[in-house]
Amino acid sequence: MPDYLDDLRFAHVLADAADATTMDRFKALDLKVETKPDMTPVSEADKAAEELIRGQLQRARPRDAVLGEEYGLEGTGPRRWVVDPIDGTKNYVRGVPVWATLISLMEAGETGFQPVVGVVSAPALGRRWWAAKGHGAFSGRSLSSASRLHVSRVSKLTDASFAYSSLTGWEDQGRLSGFLDLSREVWRTRAYGDFWPYMMVAEGSIDICAEPELSLWDMAANAIVVTEAGGTFTGLDGRPGPHSGNAAASNGLLHDELLGYLNQRY
């Protein structure tokens, strides 16, 4: 089995370059922000970071395909880099430091493309998380200065901490009743949102999280970090991986109960 460590090191190089670009424009008074057709914001920093990553990939990995939030899919083949230049753009444009660049390498297999490398870099928080298939998940300042991640061992929902993004998406899908039942059952709930809950599941600081509507670039890097930390990452349909258009992540011990609540409908 490939060890993917060269790809992981390169993903860190990409993240370093993206961090420099995004931090340079973070809280800039003249930051340019547009509204996309889906009514979500995109800043000049989103575009600049993705262009930078694509340029470096073209030079260093010209045979690999690239899928990014801002510029779509380019190239074909069994290896595909998936990029969200700024996950948490709404936070970014308001000066909230909870945002990150998500970079993942996905490889074609019997079950379709699956993530084999992931880097989640949140420079405004001073945090970075990463994983490579078969090598575990880590957090730290660099590859040489890192701590290995492990999910929690909490086995009862009444002892569990549950993180989510917002209420409206659950309501739109008719899942709000089950969501609220779950929130009443657990020990604690917090709406951290975006990439951060998945990283906290991987760290063991929370136990379960979920979002009702996501794109592949929102999930690919998060999925490999969670699973390499010993957790479980699926869609709400229970399908492993980042392909269901939504996500549920847990320490594994609580996953069936998590899905059970979130699949309750009115």
Solvent accessible surface area in square Angstrom, and as a share of the most:
residue,aa,sasa,rsa
1,M,165,0.73
2,P,79,0.50
3,D,78,0.41
4,Y,14,0.05
5,L,53,0.27
6,D,90,0.47
7,D,12,0.06
8,L,10,0.05
9,R,119,0.43
10,F,25,0.11
11,A,0,0.00
12,H,12,0.05
13,V,77,0.44
14,L,0,0.00
15,A,0,0.00
16,D,78,0.41
17,A,23,0.18
18,A,0,0.00
19,D,20,0.11
20,A,68,0.53
21,T,32,0.19
22,T,0,0.00
23,M,80,0.36
24,D,109,0.56
25,R,54,0.20
26,F,27,0.11
27,K,136,0.58
28,A,28,0.21
29,L,190,0.95
30,D,98,0.51
31,L,29,0.14
32,K,145,0.62
33,V,70,0.40
34,E,98,0.44
35,T,88,0.51
36,K,38,0.16
37,P,140,0.88
38,D,96,0.50
39,M,149,0.67
40,T,49,0.28
41,P,28,0.17
42,V,5,0.03
43,S,1,0.01
44,E,53,0.24
45,A,1,0.00
46,D,1,0.00
47,K,62,0.26
48,A,41,0.32
49,A,0,0.00
50,E,0,0.00
51,E,93,0.42
52,L,60,0.30
53,I,0,0.00
54,R,29,0.11
55,G,23,0.22
56,Q,37,0.16
57,L,1,0.01
58,Q,111,0.49
59,R,177,0.65
60,A,47,0.36
61,R,59,0.21
62,P,82,0.52
63,R,223,0.81
64,D,19,0.10
65,A,0,0.00
66,V,11,0.07
67,L,26,0.13
68,G,0,0.00
69,E,51,0.23
70,E,34,0.15
71,Y,95,0.36
72,G,28,0.27
73,L,94,0.47
74,E,101,0.45
75,G,43,0.41
76,T,115,0.67
77,G,35,0.34
78,P,90,0.57
79,R,54,0.20
80,R,48,0.17
81,W,0,0.00
82,V,3,0.02
83,V,0,0.00
84,D,2,0.01
85,P,0,0.00
86,I,2,0.01
87,D,11,0.06
88,G,11,0.10
89,T,17,0.10
90,K,131,0.56
91,N,34,0.18
92,Y,1,0.00
93,V,45,0.26
94,R,199,0.72
95,G,21,0.20
96,V,62,0.36
97,P,56,0.35
98,V,19,0.11
99,W,0,0.00
100,A,0,0.00
101,T,0,0.00
102,L,2,0.01
103,I,0,0.00
104,S,0,0.00
105,L,0,0.00
106,M,0,0.00
107,E,42,0.19
108,A,48,0.37
109,G,50,0.48
110,E,183,0.82
111,T,109,0.63
112,G,35,0.33
113,F,41,0.17
114,Q,52,0.23
115,P,14,0.09
116,V,5,0.03
117,V,0,0.00
118,G,0,0.00
119,V,0,0.00
120,V,0,0.00
121,S,1,0.01
122,A,0,0.00
123,P,29,0.18
124,A,29,0.22
125,L,50,0.25
126,G,28,0.27
127,R,88,0.32
128,R,23,0.09
129,W,0,0.00
130,W,4,0.02
131,A,0,0.00
132,A,1,0.01
133,K,87,0.37
134,G,55,0.53
135,H,64,0.29
136,G,1,0.01
137,A,0,0.00
138,F,54,0.22
139,S,11,0.07
140,G,23,0.22
141,R,184,0.67
142,S,43,0.28
143,L,76,0.38
144,S,111,0.72
145,S,64,0.41
146,A,44,0.34
147,S,74,0.47
148,R,130,0.47
149,L,13,0.06
150,H,117,0.52
151,V,17,0.10
152,S,16,0.10
153,R,181,0.66
154,V,41,0.23
155,S,70,0.45
156,K,128,0.54
157,L,9,0.04
158,T,76,0.44
159,D,81,0.42
160,A,0,0.00
161,S,7,0.05
162,F,0,0.00
163,A,0,0.00
164,Y,37,0.14
165,S,37,0.24
166,S,53,0.34
167,L,85,0.42
168,T,90,0.52
169,G,18,0.17
170,W,0,0.00
171,E,96,0.43
172,D,121,0.63
173,Q,56,0.25
174,G,17,0.16
175,R,22,0.08
176,L,26,0.13
177,S,39,0.25
178,G,0,0.00
179,F,2,0.01
180,L,57,0.28
181,D,51,0.26
182,L,0,0.00
183,S,30,0.19
184,R,174,0.64
185,E,68,0.31
186,V,13,0.07
187,W,168,0.59
188,R,89,0.32
189,T,36,0.21
190,R,111,0.41
191,A,59,0.46
192,Y,71,0.27
193,G,7,0.07
194,D,45,0.23
195,F,0,0.00
196,W,59,0.21
197,P,3,0.02
198,Y,2,0.01
199,M,0,0.00
200,M,20,0.09
201,V,0,0.00
202,A,0,0.00
203,E,49,0.22
204,G,24,0.23
205,S,71,0.46
206,I,5,0.03
207,D,7,0.04
208,I,0,0.00
209,C,1,0.01
210,A,1,0.01
211,E,17,0.08
212,P,10,0.06
213,E,137,0.62
214,L,29,0.15
215,S,41,0.26
216,L,35,0.17
217,W,57,0.20
218,D,27,0.14
219,M,3,0.01
220,A,1,0.01
221,A,1,0.01
222,N,1,0.01
223,A,4,0.03
224,I,8,0.04
225,V,0,0.00
226,V,0,0.00
227,T,61,0.36
228,E,39,0.18
229,A,5,0.04
230,G,52,0.50
231,G,11,0.11
232,T,42,0.24
233,F,4,0.02
234,T,7,0.04
235,G,0,0.00
236,L,1,0.01
237,D,98,0.51
238,G,30,0.29
239,R,118,0.43
240,P,99,0.62
241,G,11,0.11
242,P,1,0.00
243,H,60,0.27
244,S,26,0.17
245,G,32,0.31
246,N,21,0.11
247,A,0,0.00
248,A,0,0.00
249,A,0,0.00
250,S,0,0.00
251,N,5,0.03
252,G,31,0.30
253,L,78,0.39
254,L,0,0.00
255,H,11,0.05
256,D,121,0.62
257,E,83,0.37
258,L,0,0.00
259,L,23,0.12
260,G,42,0.40
261,Y,48,0.18
262,L,0,0.00
263,N,67,0.34
264,Q,70,0.31
265,R,137,0.50
266,Y,170,0.65
